[in-house]
Amino acid sequence: MNSIQFVKHPLKENDTIESVAQELAISSEYLQLIHNLNVEVYDRLKSTKGNFPSHLTEVYIHKATFDAFIETENVGRPKNNSILEYHPIK
């Protein structure tokens, strides 16, 4: 059986739900859904618009989404000098 993997995507100071979703080429509704499946009630995204809760430093995303983002960001970079890496959640 194949398992679905998630990774944590770090949030930057001025990130909004919409800006992170746009950066990852996903809808803000999908970002909210995936993140909320992986967190406790107090860490859930209550809306698909606006700022993240102030205490959050990262958001959960589907590993396939992150892989596609990494691939796009690394286009044209030397193989031994990738701009981003991910670490699966254990």
Secondary structure as GFF3:
##gff-version 3
##sequence-region A 1 90
A	DSSP	beta_strand	6	10	.	.	.	ID=ss1
A	DSSP	alpha_helix	17	23	.	.	.	ID=ss2
A	DSSP	alpha_helix	28	37	.	.	.	ID=ss3
A	DSSP	three_ten_helix	41	43	.	.	.	ID=ss4
A	DSSP	beta_strand	58	62	.	.	.	ID=ss5
A	DSSP	alpha_helix	63	74	.	.	.	ID=ss6
###
